[in-house]
Amino acid sequence: MIKNSKIRFNQHAFFSATLPVKISDAQIKRHINDQRVRQLKDIRCPLYLRFNASRTGGTWWFYRYEAGKQYPYRIAKYPSTQAKDIMDVVSAVSV
């Protein structure tokens, strides 16, 4: 019998840091205070919302893939650019 053994479980072990969702303002509000979620990934296109450390906002990232390489573009800040407006920005960036 082992005495004084402490078992520590990693509370983040079963949670992904990137959550694939259809990004909306409701989804952002639902996950912005959840420390287990680092970023949201839109399931419609290569768009990510990465939360800042203070969980007060974040940065919108768009990824372009060309010739097997990945090119990230920082396109806006949240909450300055809301989820309802970001798809217009993405369509302008991806042209």
C-alpha positions in Angstrom: 0.0 0.0 0.0 1.3 3.4 -1.0 0.9 6.1 1.6 0.7 9.8 1.0 0.4 9.3 -2.8 -1.3 12.1 -4.6 -2.9 11.5 -7.9 -3.2 14.6 -10.1 -5.4 14.5 -13.1 -4.9 16.9 -16.1 -8.2 18.7 -16.3 -7.5 19.7 -19.9 -6.7 16.2 -21.1 -10.0 15.5 -22.7 -10.6 19.0 -24.2 -9.3 20.4 -27.4 -7.7 23.8 -27.4 -9.2 24.4 -30.8 -13.0 24.0 -31.1 -14.5 23.6 -34.6 -17.8 25.5 -34.7 -19.8 27.6 -37.1 -18.5 30.9 -35.6 -21.2 33.3 -34.4 -21.5 35.9 -31.7 -23.4 33.4 -29.6 -20.7 30.8 -29.9 -18.0 33.3 -29.0 -19.9 34.4 -25.9 -20.4 30.7 -24.9 -16.7 29.9 -25.1 -14.8 33.1 -24.4 -14.6 32.4 -20.6 -13.7 28.7 -21.0 -10.0 28.4 -20.3 -9.9 25.0 -22.0 -10.7 26.6 -25.4 -7.7 28.6 -26.9 -9.3 29.3 -30.3 -12.5 28.7 -32.3 -12.2 27.4 -35.9 -14.9 28.1 -38.4 -16.1 24.9 -40.1 -17.0 26.8 -43.3 -13.6 28.2 -44.1 -10.0 28.4 -42.7 -10.9 31.1 -40.2 -9.9 31.1 -36.6 -10.7 33.3 -33.6 -7.8 33.1 -31.1 -8.7 34.5 -27.7 -6.3 36.8 -25.9 -4.8 35.9 -22.5 -7.2 38.1 -20.5 -10.2 36.6 -22.4 -11.6 40.0 -23.2 -11.3 39.6 -26.9 -9.1 38.0 -29.6 -7.7 38.1 -33.0 -9.2 36.8 -36.3 -6.8 34.7 -38.3 -7.3 33.6 -41.9 -5.2 30.8 -43.3 -4.4 30.4 -47.0 -2.9 27.1 -48.3 -0.8 27.1 -51.4 1.7 24.5 -52.7 1.6 22.6 -49.5 2.4 25.6 -47.4 0.3 27.4 -44.9 0.1 31.3 -44.8 -1.5 33.0 -41.9 -3.1 36.4 -42.1 -4.2 38.5 -39.2 -7.3 40.2 -40.5 -9.1 41.8 -37.6 -9.5 42.1 -33.8 -12.5 40.9 -31.8 -14.7 42.6 -30.5 -13.9 45.5 -32.9 -15.0 43.2 -35.7 -17.9 41.0 -34.7 -18.6 37.5 -36.1 -21.6 38.8 -38.2 -19.2 41.1 -40.1 -16.1 38.8 -40.4 -17.4 36.9 -43.4 -17.4 40.1 -45.5 -13.8 40.6 -44.4 -12.9 37.0 -45.3 -14.4 37.3 -48.8 -12.3 40.5 -49.4 -9.1 38.9 -48.1 -9.5 35.6 -50.0 -9.9 37.2 -53.4 
